[in-house]
Amino acid sequence: MDINCTKEERLLLERIGSAAKELDMPCYLIGGFVRDKLLGRSSKDADIVCIGDGIALADAVAQTFSPPLHVSFFKTFGTAQIKLPNGFEVEFVGARKESYTELSRKPEVESGTFEDDQNRRDFTINAMAISLSPKDFGTLVDPFNGTADLESKTIRTPLDPDITFSDDPLRMMRGIRFATQLGFTIEEETLAAIARNKERLNIISKERITDELNKIIAAKVPSIGFDLLYKTGLLEIFFPQMVLLAGVEIIEGKGHKDNFYHTLQVLDNVAYRSNNLWLRWAAILHDIAKPATKKFEPGHGWTFHGHDALGKKMAGTIFKQLKLPLGEQLKYVGKLVALHLRPISLTKEEITDSAMRRLLFDAGEDIEDLMMLCESDITSKNKQKVRRFLENFELVKKRLKIVEENDKIRNWQPPIDGAEVMKIFNLPPSREVGIIKTAIREAILDGIIPNEYDAAYQFMMGKATELGLAPAEK
């Protein structure tokens, strides 16, 4: 067997093969582990198929360790899993064949031959198997020529793609995910079958769809997957708001950019700079409200006023729709979408310390991520224009650093808070308290007074006089 296994992996596979021999049970290593090793990629888990009881084989393998490993088993599905001390997971299942009903991706399962088991696999590159039986240990079983598809970097189904995708529509998402992660091409008839069966995706839960989508987003070049999702029609099924970004409208000879493909370029730019999934989601959603705010102004051209603020609201709707987390992750994405125009606007006007302080105050600890998003948003076919914008953007970044070092505005709180205002003037929570707090904050951000207690106190007293307030008697 020459599939780039480590010494530890080979010893584990030999251990499994020996345990299977004791049970007189042929077994095979199959699926993603075989594929990844043939590609020279690392793998965190392995799937074992045996001709017999998978749970019994898992128990037997677990007992060969000292102390014996814990076995997690699922009798309904006839599967079992053991986790090694190093975190590597091995799943065991008996060979089976499956039949599907029209309204569910959950199959009726019954025992089958090893050929039945390979037939039920999603793609040829995942149907390759290696025998672990001592008599023919390491022999490759490749009935669908998956090794050739690996060499040609091709994704195709083992059997009729219409049946494969209709049976389990999530396989369409998986095929696009594999193409994105591996840089492979989906074979023409397989790709056409995805488009023909796109409506079948409606029987899949949003959680499963989003899990695959996030794996696409986490890839090195996520635009590959989004382009395929768009062209096959899958994207419209579960994320119609993004599809609305596509296309160019021209009036009076003036057209706007295709905001779908612009978004994909921004996403790839962010992906090149960061592995942060939620920063990548901010890239996906930064212009999501442009279709809703698009307007043509005669003599001027296209405008998208307010797409930043509306985009933040739409982020919440989309996160709910896709069953994404609604806590800190949504808050973070919404903030970046709402602020994404601010740093770029500073490159187009005289840069004031006040504008810098406000940006630092509003972005807080996420300022570096915001700047990364905005830098990624600088796209154009005109390389000279891009270079000029990036040079201006560097000036903004340098100025932000200077202002932050001088004023320490990031995560800053004014030196006088609402509780102190209420105590000094003997006020309950009220409009006047809010006015004074806001006035102090704005005065410091605008540079009218320094960020010091005494200056803030004197300013507060002047503002209180304007409002007809006097300090409480001591």
NUNUKOL-99122 format. One record per residue (C-alpha): residue number from 1; x, y, z. Coordinates in pm, 1 decimal. Layout:
+-----+----------+----------+----------+
:   i :       xx :       yy :       zz :
+-----+----------+----------+----------+
: NUM :        X :        Y :        Z :
...
+-----+----------+----------+----------+
//
This chain:
+-----+----------+----------+----------+
:   i :       xx :       yy :       zz :
+-----+----------+----------+----------+
:   1 :      0.0 :      0.0 :      0.0 :
:   2 :    154.0 :    326.9 :   -112.1 :
:   3 :    -88.4 :    606.0 :    -19.1 :
:   4 :    138.5 :    835.5 :    180.9 :
:   5 :     37.0 :    696.1 :    521.9 :
:   6 :    236.5 :    787.4 :    828.6 :
:   7 :    390.0 :    504.5 :   1028.8 :
:   8 :    124.3 :    549.5 :   1300.6 :
:   9 :   -158.7 :    536.9 :   1044.8 :
:  10 :    -22.9 :    219.5 :    886.2 :
:  11 :      8.7 :     48.8 :   1226.2 :
:  12 :   -353.0 :    145.8 :   1303.2 :
:  13 :   -478.0 :      3.8 :    972.4 :
:  14 :   -282.9 :   -319.7 :   1030.2 :
:  15 :   -437.5 :   -342.1 :   1376.9 :
:  16 :   -786.3 :   -306.2 :   1225.3 :
:  17 :   -707.1 :   -567.4 :    959.0 :
:  18 :   -585.9 :   -815.9 :   1221.8 :
:  19 :   -897.1 :   -765.7 :   1435.7 :
:  20 :  -1116.7 :   -820.8 :   1128.9 :
:  21 :   -929.7 :  -1141.8 :   1045.7 :
:  22 :   -999.5 :  -1275.4 :   1397.5 :
:  23 :  -1370.2 :  -1216.3 :   1327.8 :
:  24 :  -1336.7 :  -1371.6 :    980.9 :
:  25 :  -1465.8 :  -1043.5 :    843.0 :
:  26 :  -1323.0 :   -881.9 :    525.0 :
:  27 :  -1281.4 :   -506.2 :    574.0 :
:  28 :  -1177.6 :   -207.5 :    369.5 :
:  29 :  -1055.6 :    146.7 :    419.9 :
:  30 :  -1279.7 :    364.8 :    202.2 :
:  31 :  -1368.9 :    720.5 :    109.4 :
:  32 :  -1207.4 :   1048.4 :    207.7 :
:  33 :   -898.8 :    902.9 :    378.2 :
:  34 :   -802.5 :    711.6 :     63.4 :
:  35 :   -871.2 :   1014.8 :   -156.1 :
:  36 :   -675.6 :   1255.6 :     62.8 :
:  37 :   -376.6 :   1024.4 :    101.4 :
:  38 :   -354.3 :    969.9 :   -273.4 :
:  39 :   -355.5 :   1349.5 :   -307.3 :
:  40 :    -88.3 :   1385.2 :    -37.7 :
:  41 :   -326.3 :   1562.7 :    202.0 :
:  42 :   -357.1 :   1499.4 :    574.9 :
:  43 :   -670.1 :   1341.4 :    719.1 :
:  44 :   -829.2 :   1353.7 :   1063.3 :
:  45 :  -1051.1 :   1047.5 :   1029.8 :
:  46 :  -1100.3 :    721.1 :    844.2 :
:  47 :  -1401.6 :    515.1 :    736.6 :
:  48 :  -1394.3 :    136.9 :    755.3 :
:  49 :  -1645.9 :    -86.9 :    573.6 :
:  50 :  -1666.7 :   -452.0 :    670.1 :
:  51 :  -1864.4 :   -742.2 :    534.1 :
:  52 :  -2048.5 :   -808.3 :    856.8 :
:  53 :  -2119.6 :   -629.6 :   1185.7 :
:  54 :  -1942.8 :   -291.6 :   1199.6 :
:  55 :  -2020.2 :   -245.3 :   1569.5 :
:  56 :  -1863.0 :   -583.0 :   1654.2 :
:  57 :  -1548.7 :   -490.0 :   1459.9 :
:  58 :  -1525.1 :   -153.5 :   1637.5 :
:  59 :  -1549.6 :   -331.4 :   1974.9 :
:  60 :  -1278.1 :   -576.8 :   1873.9 :
:  61 :  -1042.5 :   -299.5 :   1760.5 :
:  62 :  -1108.5 :    -95.3 :   2076.7 :
:  63 :  -1010.3 :   -394.3 :   2291.5 :
:  64 :   -666.5 :   -413.2 :   2128.9 :
:  65 :   -569.4 :    -87.3 :   2300.6 :
:  66 :   -455.3 :    -59.4 :   2662.4 :
:  67 :   -666.1 :     63.6 :   2821.8 :
:  68 :   -945.7 :    -26.9 :   2578.9 :
:  69 :  -1088.2 :    266.3 :   2385.2 :
:  70 :  -1445.8 :    386.1 :   2427.7 :
:  71 :  -1682.1 :    287.8 :   2146.9 :
:  72 :  -1966.3 :    520.7 :   2044.9 :
:  73 :  -2226.0 :    323.2 :   1852.7 :
:  74 :  -2550.4 :    396.0 :   1673.3 :
:  75 :  -2752.6 :     74.9 :   1645.7 :
:  76 :  -3016.9 :    234.8 :   1423.2 :
:  77 :  -2756.0 :    301.1 :   1156.0 :
:  78 :  -2531.7 :      5.0 :   1234.4 :
:  79 :  -2230.4 :    233.6 :   1278.6 :
:  80 :  -1969.7 :    273.1 :   1551.7 :
:  81 :  -1684.6 :    514.1 :   1616.6 :
:  82 :  -1366.8 :    510.8 :   1820.2 :
:  83 :  -1145.6 :    809.2 :   1891.7 :
:  84 :   -774.2 :    759.5 :   1944.8 :
:  85 :   -585.5 :    952.9 :   2215.9 :
:  86 :   -436.8 :   1178.5 :   1943.2 :
:  87 :   -788.2 :   1276.7 :   1831.1 :
:  88 :   -793.3 :   1065.6 :   1514.0 :
:  89 :  -1140.6 :    915.8 :   1458.9 :
:  90 :  -1230.5 :    585.8 :   1294.9 :
:  91 :  -1586.4 :    501.8 :   1192.3 :
:  92 :  -1697.7 :    143.9 :   1127.4 :
:  93 :  -1999.7 :     27.5 :    930.5 :
:  94 :  -2114.5 :   -295.0 :    774.0 :
:  95 :  -2144.8 :   -298.4 :    394.2 :
:  96 :  -2494.7 :   -191.7 :    297.7 :
:  97 :  -2723.3 :    -87.9 :     19.1 :
:  98 :  -2968.8 :    197.8 :     33.0 :
:  99 :  -3305.6 :    290.4 :   -113.5 :
: 100 :  -3462.9 :    636.3 :    -96.9 :
: 101 :  -3809.7 :    788.4 :    -87.6 :
: 102 :  -3891.6 :   1106.7 :   -276.3 :
: 103 :  -3945.6 :   1328.3 :     28.1 :
: 104 :  -3640.4 :   1238.1 :    236.8 :
: 105 :  -3264.0 :   1207.0 :    201.8 :
: 106 :  -3265.8 :    946.1 :    480.2 :
: 107 :  -3240.5 :    606.8 :    311.2 :
: 108 :  -3386.1 :    269.5 :    393.4 :
: 109 :  -3075.0 :     67.5 :    475.0 :
: 110 :  -3013.8 :   -306.1 :    455.5 :
: 111 :  -2707.1 :   -527.3 :    455.6 :
: 112 :  -2540.1 :   -558.0 :    118.1 :
: 113 :  -2228.0 :   -660.9 :    -63.4 :
: 114 :  -1912.1 :   -454.5 :    -81.7 :
: 115 :  -2009.8 :   -372.8 :   -440.6 :
: 116 :  -2344.5 :   -237.6 :   -313.3 :
: 117 :  -2155.6 :    -18.6 :    -68.0 :
: 118 :  -1927.7 :    130.4 :   -332.6 :
: 119 :  -2227.9 :    191.5 :   -560.2 :
: 120 :  -2392.5 :    410.7 :   -294.6 :
: 121 :  -2094.8 :    651.3 :   -273.5 :
: 122 :  -2139.6 :   1009.8 :   -390.7 :
: 123 :  -1838.2 :   1052.7 :   -620.6 :
: 124 :  -1582.5 :    827.9 :   -787.4 :
: 125 :  -1298.4 :    985.1 :   -589.2 :
: 126 :  -1479.7 :    886.6 :   -268.1 :
: 127 :  -1560.9 :    531.1 :   -378.9 :
: 128 :  -1202.7 :    404.8 :   -385.4 :
: 129 :  -1118.4 :    145.5 :   -121.2 :
: 130 :   -813.9 :    -38.6 :      8.6 :
: 131 :   -832.1 :   -388.8 :    150.3 :
: 132 :   -713.8 :   -427.4 :    509.5 :
: 133 :   -737.9 :   -805.5 :    514.1 :
: 134 :   -388.8 :   -949.4 :    581.6 :
: 135 :   -404.6 :  -1174.5 :    270.5 :
: 136 :   -432.9 :   -877.0 :     31.5 :
: 137 :   -351.6 :   -582.4 :    257.8 :
: 138 :   -307.6 :   -262.1 :     59.8 :
: 139 :   -487.9 :   -374.2 :   -257.1 :
: 140 :   -678.3 :    -87.3 :   -420.2 :
: 141 :  -1040.2 :   -156.9 :   -519.2 :
: 142 :  -1139.4 :    111.2 :   -771.0 :
: 143 :  -1440.1 :      0.5 :   -983.3 :
: 144 :  -1523.1 :    352.1 :  -1108.3 :
: 145 :  -1168.1 :    456.4 :  -1199.6 :
: 146 :  -1149.4 :    717.3 :   -924.9 :
: 147 :   -768.6 :    727.5 :   -950.6 :
: 148 :   -799.8 :    854.1 :  -1308.7 :
: 149 :  -1045.8 :   1121.6 :  -1191.7 :
: 150 :   -798.4 :   1221.6 :   -921.1 :
: 151 :   -526.6 :   1260.3 :  -1182.9 :
: 152 :   -751.8 :   1462.0 :  -1416.3 :
: 153 :   -896.4 :   1657.6 :  -1119.6 :
: 154 :  -1252.2 :   1561.5 :  -1205.9 :
: 155 :  -1564.8 :   1532.2 :   -989.9 :
: 156 :  -1818.5 :   1279.2 :  -1123.1 :
: 157 :  -2074.4 :   1041.3 :   -975.0 :
: 158 :  -2017.2 :    662.5 :   -984.3 :
: 159 :  -2365.4 :    595.5 :  -1126.2 :
: 160 :  -2638.0 :    804.6 :  -1295.2 :
: 161 :  -2595.7 :   1158.6 :  -1150.0 :
: 162 :  -2970.1 :   1229.7 :  -1164.8 :
: 163 :  -3036.9 :    932.0 :   -937.0 :
: 164 :  -2739.7 :   1011.8 :   -714.7 :
: 165 :  -2853.2 :   1372.4 :   -659.1 :
: 166 :  -3224.5 :   1302.3 :   -641.7 :
: 167 :  -3164.1 :   1034.8 :   -375.8 :
: 168 :  -2953.4 :   1265.0 :   -157.4 :
: 169 :  -2960.2 :   1628.2 :   -277.6 :
: 170 :  -2695.4 :   1730.8 :    -24.5 :
: 171 :  -2449.5 :   1554.5 :   -256.5 :
: 172 :  -2488.4 :   1848.7 :   -495.2 :
: 173 :  -2352.3 :   2083.8 :   -227.9 :
: 174 :  -2079.6 :   1832.8 :   -144.1 :
: 175 :  -1973.2 :   1806.4 :   -508.4 :
: 176 :  -1934.7 :   2182.6 :   -532.2 :
: 177 :  -1755.9 :   2186.4 :   -197.7 :
: 178 :  -1505.2 :   1923.5 :   -316.0 :
: 179 :  -1449.0 :   2113.4 :   -641.3 :
: 180 :  -1378.1 :   2427.6 :   -436.7 :
: 181 :  -1154.1 :   2267.5 :   -175.4 :
: 182 :   -954.3 :   2054.8 :   -419.5 :
: 183 :   -952.0 :   2287.6 :   -720.5 :
: 184 :  -1123.6 :   2018.6 :   -929.8 :
: 185 :  -1367.1 :   2053.6 :  -1221.5 :
: 186 :  -1714.7 :   1900.4 :  -1206.8 :
: 187 :  -1766.4 :   1673.5 :  -1508.8 :
: 188 :  -2011.3 :   1819.4 :  -1762.7 :
: 189 :  -2298.3 :   1572.8 :  -1722.3 :
: 190 :  -2260.5 :   1572.0 :  -1343.0 :
: 191 :  -2276.6 :   1954.0 :  -1340.6 :
: 192 :  -2582.7 :   1953.2 :  -1568.0 :
: 193 :  -2752.7 :   1705.7 :  -1333.4 :
: 194 :  -2698.4 :   1943.5 :  -1039.6 :
: 195 :  -2882.9 :   2216.7 :  -1231.2 :
: 196 :  -3163.6 :   1973.9 :  -1326.5 :
: 197 :  -3211.4 :   1858.1 :   -968.3 :
: 198 :  -3167.5 :   2192.8 :   -789.4 :
: 199 :  -3527.0 :   2197.6 :   -655.4 :
: 200 :  -3455.6 :   1873.8 :   -467.3 :
: 201 :  -3237.2 :   2079.1 :   -232.2 :
: 202 :  -3560.4 :   2200.3 :    -70.5 :
: 203 :  -3589.1 :   1872.9 :    123.9 :
: 204 :  -3253.2 :   1935.2 :    294.8 :
: 205 :  -3241.9 :   2115.9 :    629.0 :
: 206 :  -3093.1 :   2464.8 :    635.2 :
: 207 :  -2841.1 :   2347.3 :    895.6 :
: 208 :  -2695.6 :   2083.6 :    660.4 :
: 209 :  -2686.9 :   2325.3 :    366.5 :
: 210 :  -2516.1 :   2593.8 :    574.1 :
: 211 :  -2261.1 :   2345.6 :    706.4 :
: 212 :  -2154.5 :   2271.7 :    347.3 :
: 213 :  -2169.0 :   2640.8 :    256.8 :
: 214 :  -1937.4 :   2732.3 :    543.3 :
: 215 :  -1688.4 :   2469.9 :    424.8 :
: 216 :  -1696.2 :   2633.3 :     80.6 :
: 217 :  -1646.0 :   2976.7 :    239.7 :
: 218 :  -1352.6 :   2840.2 :    440.9 :
: 219 :  -1174.3 :   2717.8 :    125.1 :
: 220 :   -864.5 :   2883.3 :    -13.4 :
: 221 :  -1053.6 :   3030.0 :   -312.5 :
: 222 :  -1422.1 :   3036.8 :   -207.5 :
: 223 :  -1536.1 :   3216.6 :   -524.1 :
: 224 :  -1503.3 :   2886.3 :   -714.1 :
: 225 :  -1786.4 :   2740.2 :   -508.4 :
: 226 :  -2011.0 :   3046.4 :   -519.1 :
: 227 :  -1974.9 :   3070.7 :   -895.9 :
: 228 :  -2082.5 :   2705.4 :   -928.3 :
: 229 :  -2368.9 :   2752.3 :   -681.0 :
: 230 :  -2490.2 :   3050.9 :   -884.0 :
: 231 :  -2457.7 :   2890.4 :  -1227.6 :
: 232 :  -2632.2 :   2567.7 :  -1124.1 :
: 233 :  -2919.4 :   2755.8 :   -957.6 :
: 234 :  -2854.7 :   2613.6 :   -610.3 :
: 235 :  -2770.2 :   2952.8 :   -461.5 :
: 236 :  -3112.9 :   3090.4 :   -548.1 :
: 237 :  -3275.5 :   2805.7 :   -354.7 :
: 238 :  -3122.4 :   2893.2 :    -16.1 :
: 239 :  -2962.5 :   3240.0 :    -53.4 :
: 240 :  -3172.9 :   3441.8 :   -302.7 :
: 241 :  -3054.1 :   3778.3 :   -167.6 :
: 242 :  -2706.0 :   3710.4 :   -300.6 :
: 243 :  -2833.5 :   3618.0 :   -646.6 :
: 244 :  -2996.2 :   3962.5 :   -671.0 :
: 245 :  -2647.3 :   4115.4 :   -673.3 :
: 246 :  -2578.1 :   3964.8 :  -1016.6 :
: 247 :  -2601.4 :   4155.6 :  -1342.1 :
: 248 :  -2534.9 :   4503.0 :  -1478.0 :
: 249 :  -2795.2 :   4768.0 :  -1567.4 :
: 250 :  -2709.8 :   5047.8 :  -1810.5 :
: 251 :  -2896.9 :   5379.7 :  -1841.9 :
: 252 :  -2775.7 :   5677.9 :  -2042.7 :
: 253 :  -2462.1 :   5481.4 :  -2119.5 :
: 254 :  -2377.5 :   5450.7 :  -1750.4 :
: 255 :  -2356.6 :   5106.6 :  -1589.6 :
: 256 :  -2268.1 :   4985.8 :  -1242.6 :
: 257 :  -2035.0 :   4696.0 :  -1167.2 :
: 258 :  -2169.8 :   4340.9 :  -1138.7 :
: 259 :  -2197.4 :   4336.6 :   -761.2 :
: 260 :  -2216.2 :   3956.2 :   -743.1 :
: 261 :  -1876.9 :   3903.7 :   -902.0 :
: 262 :  -1737.9 :   4206.9 :   -719.8 :
: 263 :  -1847.0 :   4041.7 :   -394.0 :
: 264 :  -1671.4 :   3719.4 :   -494.1 :
: 265 :  -1351.9 :   3911.8 :   -562.8 :
: 266 :  -1373.8 :   4083.3 :   -223.0 :
: 267 :  -1436.6 :   3742.9 :    -60.6 :
: 268 :  -1127.8 :   3595.0 :   -228.0 :
: 269 :   -924.0 :   3899.6 :   -125.0 :
: 270 :  -1030.9 :   3852.3 :    237.6 :
: 271 :   -966.8 :   3476.5 :    215.8 :
: 272 :   -612.9 :   3550.8 :     96.9 :
: 273 :   -557.9 :   3768.9 :    404.3 :
: 274 :   -747.2 :   3581.2 :    678.1 :
: 275 :   -896.0 :   3243.6 :    777.7 :
: 276 :  -1161.4 :   3413.5 :    993.4 :
: 277 :  -1493.8 :   3262.4 :    875.8 :
: 278 :  -1698.4 :   3555.6 :   1006.9 :
: 279 :  -1475.8 :   3814.9 :    839.4 :
: 280 :  -1540.5 :   3619.9 :    518.1 :
: 281 :  -1914.5 :   3640.0 :    589.2 :
: 282 :  -1877.0 :   4017.8 :    628.1 :
: 283 :  -1720.4 :   4021.5 :    281.1 :
: 284 :  -2015.9 :   3823.1 :    142.6 :
: 285 :  -2268.9 :   4062.4 :    298.3 :
: 286 :  -2090.1 :   4397.7 :    267.4 :
: 287 :  -2287.4 :   4498.1 :    -45.2 :
: 288 :  -2591.6 :   4274.8 :      7.5 :
: 289 :  -2829.5 :   4574.5 :     25.9 :
: 290 :  -2716.9 :   4732.1 :   -303.2 :
: 291 :  -3007.2 :   4587.6 :   -505.6 :
: 292 :  -3257.5 :   4733.7 :   -256.6 :
: 293 :  -3091.0 :   5077.0 :   -253.5 :
: 294 :  -2997.0 :   5103.6 :   -622.3 :
: 295 :  -3108.1 :   5426.1 :   -788.9 :
: 296 :  -3017.0 :   5603.3 :  -1111.6 :
: 297 :  -2968.2 :   5978.3 :  -1086.2 :
: 298 :  -2978.8 :   6148.6 :  -1429.2 :
: 299 :  -2657.6 :   6329.0 :  -1507.7 :
: 300 :  -2479.2 :   6155.0 :  -1222.6 :
: 301 :  -2516.5 :   5779.0 :  -1248.7 :
: 302 :  -2592.4 :   5492.9 :  -1012.4 :
: 303 :  -2611.8 :   5537.8 :   -636.1 :
: 304 :  -2657.7 :   5292.3 :   -349.9 :
: 305 :  -2715.6 :   5533.2 :    -63.0 :
: 306 :  -2770.7 :   5363.7 :    272.1 :
: 307 :  -2669.8 :   5016.2 :    161.3 :
: 308 :  -2433.0 :   4995.1 :    458.2 :
: 309 :  -2705.1 :   5054.8 :    720.6 :
: 310 :  -2964.5 :   4839.6 :    542.8 :
: 311 :  -2700.4 :   4571.7 :    491.8 :
: 312 :  -2656.6 :   4542.3 :    868.2 :
: 313 :  -3032.1 :   4477.0 :    906.1 :
: 314 :  -3031.4 :   4226.5 :    621.5 :
: 315 :  -2741.8 :   4040.8 :    785.6 :
: 316 :  -2972.1 :   3954.1 :   1077.1 :
: 317 :  -3244.4 :   3828.2 :    842.4 :
: 318 :  -2997.4 :   3616.7 :    644.2 :
: 319 :  -2834.4 :   3470.8 :    955.6 :
: 320 :  -3179.4 :   3358.8 :   1078.1 :
: 321 :  -3268.8 :   3223.2 :    735.9 :
: 322 :  -2948.3 :   3016.4 :    712.9 :
: 323 :  -2953.8 :   2910.4 :   1080.2 :
: 324 :  -2623.7 :   3085.7 :   1145.9 :
: 325 :  -2539.2 :   3188.2 :   1505.5 :
: 326 :  -2724.4 :   3498.6 :   1620.4 :
: 327 :  -2491.3 :   3604.2 :   1903.0 :
: 328 :  -2145.5 :   3759.6 :   1886.7 :
: 329 :  -2085.2 :   3635.4 :   1531.4 :
: 330 :  -2386.8 :   3824.2 :   1394.1 :
: 331 :  -2299.8 :   4132.3 :   1597.8 :
: 332 :  -1946.6 :   4128.0 :   1455.4 :
: 333 :  -2058.9 :   4078.9 :   1093.4 :
: 334 :  -2329.3 :   4345.2 :   1127.2 :
: 335 :  -2080.3 :   4595.4 :   1265.9 :
: 336 :  -1833.8 :   4541.5 :    980.3 :
: 337 :  -2108.4 :   4566.5 :    716.9 :
: 338 :  -2235.4 :   4891.1 :    873.3 :
: 339 :  -1887.2 :   5044.1 :    890.6 :
: 340 :  -1734.6 :   4916.2 :    566.5 :
: 341 :  -1764.5 :   5248.5 :    380.4 :
: 342 :  -1610.6 :   5459.4 :    654.3 :
: 343 :  -1236.0 :   5389.4 :    607.5 :
: 344 :  -1258.0 :   5418.3 :    228.3 :
: 345 :  -1438.9 :   5752.5 :    260.1 :
: 346 :  -1138.8 :   5881.3 :    455.5 :
: 347 :   -921.3 :   5833.5 :    146.7 :
: 348 :  -1139.9 :   6074.5 :    -50.2 :
: 349 :  -1131.7 :   6373.6 :    182.2 :
: 350 :   -899.9 :   6560.4 :    410.8 :
: 351 :   -820.5 :   6325.0 :    694.0 :
: 352 :   -905.8 :   6480.9 :   1030.9 :
: 353 :   -816.7 :   6347.0 :   1371.9 :
: 354 :  -1184.3 :   6374.1 :   1461.8 :
: 355 :  -1286.6 :   6135.7 :   1182.2 :
: 356 :  -1010.0 :   5897.7 :   1288.6 :
: 357 :  -1117.2 :   5905.7 :   1653.4 :
: 358 :  -1478.1 :   5833.2 :   1557.5 :
: 359 :  -1380.3 :   5536.8 :   1343.1 :
: 360 :  -1161.1 :   5394.8 :   1618.9 :
: 361 :  -1439.6 :   5446.5 :   1873.5 :
: 362 :  -1706.5 :   5279.5 :   1658.3 :
: 363 :  -1490.6 :   4987.0 :   1539.8 :
: 364 :  -1320.4 :   4916.9 :   1872.8 :
: 365 :  -1125.0 :   4590.3 :   1881.4 :
: 366 :  -1247.2 :   4503.9 :   1530.7 :
: 367 :  -1063.9 :   4792.7 :   1364.1 :
: 368 :   -794.3 :   4568.6 :   1206.9 :
: 369 :  -1058.4 :   4335.8 :   1062.1 :
: 370 :  -1256.4 :   4632.6 :    931.2 :
: 371 :   -947.0 :   4770.8 :    762.0 :
: 372 :   -875.5 :   4428.6 :    611.5 :
: 373 :  -1229.8 :   4413.0 :    471.3 :
: 374 :  -1205.0 :   4764.0 :    329.0 :
: 375 :   -867.2 :   4699.8 :    172.4 :
: 376 :  -1012.9 :   4385.5 :     13.4 :
: 377 :  -1302.8 :   4595.2 :   -118.3 :
: 378 :  -1069.2 :   4798.0 :   -340.1 :
: 379 :  -1124.9 :   4625.0 :   -675.1 :
: 380 :  -1107.9 :   4747.2 :  -1032.5 :
: 381 :   -989.7 :   4628.1 :  -1373.0 :
: 382 :   -785.3 :   4949.9 :  -1378.7 :
: 383 :   -464.9 :   4848.1 :  -1198.3 :
: 384 :   -345.9 :   5207.7 :  -1174.6 :
: 385 :   -668.2 :   5307.3 :   -999.8 :
: 386 :   -633.8 :   5018.7 :   -753.5 :
: 387 :   -272.9 :   5113.6 :   -679.2 :
: 388 :   -370.6 :   5476.5 :   -613.3 :
: 389 :   -651.6 :   5373.7 :   -378.9 :
: 390 :   -426.3 :   5131.3 :   -191.2 :
: 391 :   -160.3 :   5400.3 :   -149.9 :
: 392 :   -421.5 :   5638.7 :     -4.3 :
: 393 :   -550.9 :   5359.8 :    216.0 :
: 394 :   -201.5 :   5306.0 :    357.8 :
: 395 :   -200.4 :   5672.3 :    461.2 :
: 396 :   -528.0 :   5619.3 :    647.7 :
: 397 :   -386.1 :   5315.0 :    827.7 :
: 398 :    -74.6 :   5507.0 :    933.8 :
: 399 :   -281.3 :   5800.8 :   1056.0 :
: 400 :   -512.8 :   5570.8 :   1251.4 :
: 401 :   -211.6 :   5422.1 :   1426.8 :
: 402 :    -83.7 :   5768.2 :   1526.0 :
: 403 :   -424.4 :   5882.6 :   1656.0 :
: 404 :   -471.2 :   5559.9 :   1852.2 :
: 405 :   -127.7 :   5592.9 :   2013.0 :
: 406 :   -199.7 :   5954.2 :   2109.9 :
: 407 :   -562.9 :   5934.4 :   2219.5 :
: 408 :   -618.8 :   5568.2 :   2315.2 :
: 409 :   -971.7 :   5578.9 :   2173.5 :
: 410 :  -1015.8 :   5210.5 :   2094.8 :
: 411 :  -1259.9 :   5057.9 :   2348.8 :
: 412 :  -1254.9 :   5400.1 :   2517.2 :
: 413 :  -1521.8 :   5518.0 :   2757.9 :
: 414 :  -1566.4 :   5889.6 :   2837.8 :
: 415 :  -1418.9 :   5991.7 :   3178.2 :
: 416 :  -1766.1 :   6078.5 :   3312.6 :
: 417 :  -2044.4 :   5820.8 :   3280.0 :
: 418 :  -2422.4 :   5840.9 :   3322.2 :
: 419 :  -2418.4 :   5728.6 :   3685.6 :
: 420 :  -2191.1 :   6017.8 :   3781.5 :
: 421 :  -2404.2 :   6268.8 :   3588.4 :
: 422 :  -2716.0 :   6150.6 :   3778.1 :
: 423 :  -2533.6 :   6175.6 :   4112.1 :
: 424 :  -2391.4 :   6525.1 :   4050.8 :
: 425 :  -2724.7 :   6672.2 :   3940.7 :
: 426 :  -2952.7 :   6443.7 :   4146.8 :
: 427 :  -3129.6 :   6321.0 :   3832.1 :
: 428 :  -3314.1 :   5999.2 :   3757.2 :
: 429 :  -3242.1 :   5818.9 :   3426.7 :
: 430 :  -3366.8 :   6080.9 :   3179.6 :
: 431 :  -3325.9 :   6259.3 :   2848.9 :
: 432 :  -3104.4 :   6524.1 :   3009.3 :
: 433 :  -2857.1 :   6259.5 :   3129.4 :
: 434 :  -2831.2 :   6123.6 :   2774.0 :
: 435 :  -2778.7 :   6472.8 :   2629.0 :
: 436 :  -2492.0 :   6547.0 :   2869.2 :
: 437 :  -2324.7 :   6207.8 :   2817.0 :
: 438 :  -2343.1 :   6242.1 :   2439.6 :
: 439 :  -2214.9 :   6602.0 :   2450.0 :
: 440 :  -1907.1 :   6498.4 :   2652.7 :
: 441 :  -1831.5 :   6206.6 :   2419.8 :
: 442 :  -1872.2 :   6415.9 :   2103.7 :
: 443 :  -1659.0 :   6700.2 :   2242.0 :
: 444 :  -1371.6 :   6460.6 :   2311.4 :
: 445 :  -1404.5 :   6284.6 :   1975.3 :
: 446 :  -1412.8 :   6621.1 :   1796.2 :
: 447 :  -1103.3 :   6737.7 :   1982.3 :
: 448 :  -1288.8 :   7029.9 :   2150.5 :
: 449 :  -1168.6 :   6912.0 :   2491.7 :
: 450 :   -889.0 :   6668.5 :   2585.5 :
: 451 :   -970.8 :   6317.1 :   2704.4 :
: 452 :   -929.5 :   6411.0 :   3071.7 :
: 453 :  -1163.3 :   6415.5 :   3373.4 :
: 454 :  -1119.1 :   6781.5 :   3469.4 :
: 455 :  -1181.6 :   6904.9 :   3114.8 :
: 456 :  -1485.4 :   6678.0 :   3084.2 :
: 457 :  -1618.5 :   6802.5 :   3420.4 :
: 458 :  -1592.8 :   7168.4 :   3321.3 :
: 459 :  -1755.8 :   7098.2 :   2985.1 :
: 460 :  -2036.9 :   6907.5 :   3160.8 :
: 461 :  -2106.1 :   7202.7 :   3389.3 :
: 462 :  -2138.0 :   7436.6 :   3092.5 :
: 463 :  -2373.9 :   7197.9 :   2916.4 :
: 464 :  -2581.4 :   7157.4 :   3233.0 :
: 465 :  -2620.3 :   7536.8 :   3258.4 :
: 466 :  -2751.0 :   7543.2 :   2900.7 :
: 467 :  -3011.4 :   7285.1 :   3005.4 :
: 468 :  -3107.3 :   7480.0 :   3318.1 :
: 469 :  -2956.7 :   7222.1 :   3553.8 :
: 470 :  -2764.3 :   7287.7 :   3872.7 :
: 471 :  -2555.9 :   7049.0 :   4080.1 :
: 472 :  -2721.8 :   6895.4 :   4381.9 :
: 473 :  -2633.6 :   7046.9 :   4719.3 :
: 474 :  -2379.4 :   6848.7 :   4918.5 :
+-----+----------+----------+----------+
//
